[in-house]
Amino acid sequence: MRDRPGGAELLAEARRLLREELAPTLAGGQRFQALMIANALGMAERELRAGDAPLREQQAALAALLGRDGSLPTLTAAFAAALRDGRLAGDPGAYELLLTETRSRVAESNPRALAESDKG
């Protein structure tokens, strides 16, 4: 059993302290850099909380779309090749996979932007 707080909680607290206590005391470029670090901590926290589930889901979706098994890097390369050579042109499954992957990445990197896009 791991001690509490765990890694995600530690990242969240470090981010909170940086954003709420340290960054407001800084000016100009240093404030900008502190906020960039806080954003990176938030991304790392969300990735840690998600674990490898998003990668397994992406691998399963690619395998289903391409009709073959393989590692995530192999399936990703095959998907990219199929997109480049036009085999998946107009394929609604390919479009849905790209949309789902984009939303997943934005949910980890900038969830507020995703929430705002869902409002409109």
C-alpha positions in Angstrom: 0.0 0.0 0.0 1.3 3.4 -0.9 1.5 6.3 1.6 -0.9 9.2 1.2 -0.8 11.7 -0.3 0.0 9.9 -3.6 1.8 11.3 -6.6 -1.3 12.9 -8.2 -2.2 14.6 -4.9 1.4 15.9 -4.5 1.3 17.3 -8.0 -2.0 18.9 -7.4 -0.8 20.6 -4.2 2.5 21.7 -5.8 0.4 23.2 -8.6 -1.9 24.9 -6.2 0.9 26.5 -4.2 2.7 27.6 -7.4 -0.4 29.2 -8.9 -2.0 30.7 -5.8 0.9 31.6 -3.6 4.1 31.9 -5.6 3.1 33.1 -9.0 1.2 36.2 -7.7 4.4 37.4 -6.0 6.3 37.3 -9.3 6.3 39.7 -12.2 6.7 39.6 -16.0 8.6 36.7 -17.4 9.0 34.9 -14.1 5.3 34.9 -13.5 4.7 33.5 -17.0 7.3 30.8 -16.4 5.7 29.9 -13.0 2.3 29.6 -14.7 3.8 27.4 -17.5 5.3 25.1 -14.8 1.9 25.0 -13.0 0.2 24.0 -16.3 2.8 21.2 -16.8 2.2 20.0 -13.3 -1.5 19.9 -14.1 -0.9 17.8 -17.2 1.3 15.4 -15.3 -1.3 15.0 -12.6 -4.1 14.2 -15.1 -1.9 11.7 -17.0 -1.0 10.0 -13.7 -4.6 9.8 -12.6 -5.7 8.4 -16.0 -3.0 5.7 -15.9 -2.6 3.7 -19.1 -6.3 3.4 -19.8 -6.2 6.0 -22.6 -3.4 4.1 -24.3 -5.2 0.8 -24.1 -8.4 2.4 -25.4 -6.5 4.0 -28.3 -4.8 0.7 -29.1 -8.1 -1.2 -29.1 -9.7 1.5 -31.3 -6.9 1.4 -33.8 -6.9 -2.5 -33.9 -10.7 -2.4 -34.5 -10.5 0.2 -37.3 -7.5 -1.4 -39.0 -8.7 -5.0 -38.5 -5.5 -6.2 -37.0 -3.6 -6.5 -33.7 -0.3 -5.0 -32.8 1.5 -2.7 -30.5 0.3 0.9 -30.2 3.3 2.3 -32.1 2.8 -0.3 -34.9 -0.9 0.4 -35.1 -0.3 4.2 -35.0 2.2 3.9 -37.9 -0.2 1.8 -39.9 -3.1 4.3 -39.3 -0.9 7.2 -40.4 0.1 5.3 -43.5 -3.5 4.5 -44.3 -4.4 8.1 -43.9 -1.6 9.3 -46.1 -2.3 6.9 -48.9 -6.0 7.6 -48.9 -7.2 4.2 -47.8 -9.2 5.8 -45.0 -10.5 8.8 -47.0 -14.0 9.5 -46.0 -14.1 6.7 -43.4 -16.4 7.7 -40.5 -14.5 5.4 -38.2 -11.2 7.1 -38.9 -12.8 10.5 -38.4 -14.3 9.4 -35.1 -11.0 7.9 -33.9 -9.2 11.2 -34.7 -11.8 13.3 -33.0 -11.8 11.0 -29.9 -8.0 11.1 -29.7 -7.9 14.9 -30.1 -10.6 15.3 -27.3 -8.6 13.0 -25.1 -5.4 14.9 -25.6 -7.1 18.2 -24.9 -8.7 16.8 -21.8 -5.2 16.1 -20.4 -3.5 19.2 -21.7 -6.2 21.9 -21.3 -9.5 20.6 -19.9 -10.9 24.2 -19.6 -10.7 24.6 -23.4 -12.6 21.4 -23.9 -15.3 22.5 -21.4 -15.6 25.9 -23.2 -16.0 24.2 -26.6 -18.7 21.9 -25.2 -20.7 25.0 -24.1 -20.9 26.5 -27.5 
